[in-house]
Amino acid sequence: MFCIMDGLWLGVLATDFYFNSLEGILLEEPNWPSAVVFYLGYIVGIVYFAIKPNLLNGNYKTVIRDGALLGLLAYATYDMTNMATLKGWSLTVSLVDMVWGMIITGTSSLAGFLLASKSSKQN
């Protein structure tokens, strides 16, 4: 879910926004090995910090909350560090990116939680 959503966001919906906002500092093509490391690690983080702790209580609202908070913290770390260290990084990009981090991580956490809950009930 996470990779599909992010692929649509970065590759279709927000491509122009990022290229126009970060003109000159984005690569034409992503560094795929680095991207794969991020995606694998981040998905493990979603499972560990948002899905697994909530499997026992069965409450989807806490999964969304925990996922969204993880997304905010992770994306804010990236964006605020970039604002602190890069020329041309804008507050607008940071805010859009942090909101996106909350949405994608909360949604992916819920999807993983529902899948894991369904799987555990079948066993």
Secondary structure, 3 states (H helix, E strand, C coil): CHHHHHHHHHHHHCHHHHHHHCCCCCCCCCCHHHHHHHHHHHHHHHHHHHHHHHCCCCCHHHHHHHHHHHHHHHHHHHHHHHHHHCCCCCHHHHHHHHHHHHHHHHHHHHHHHHHHHHHHHHC
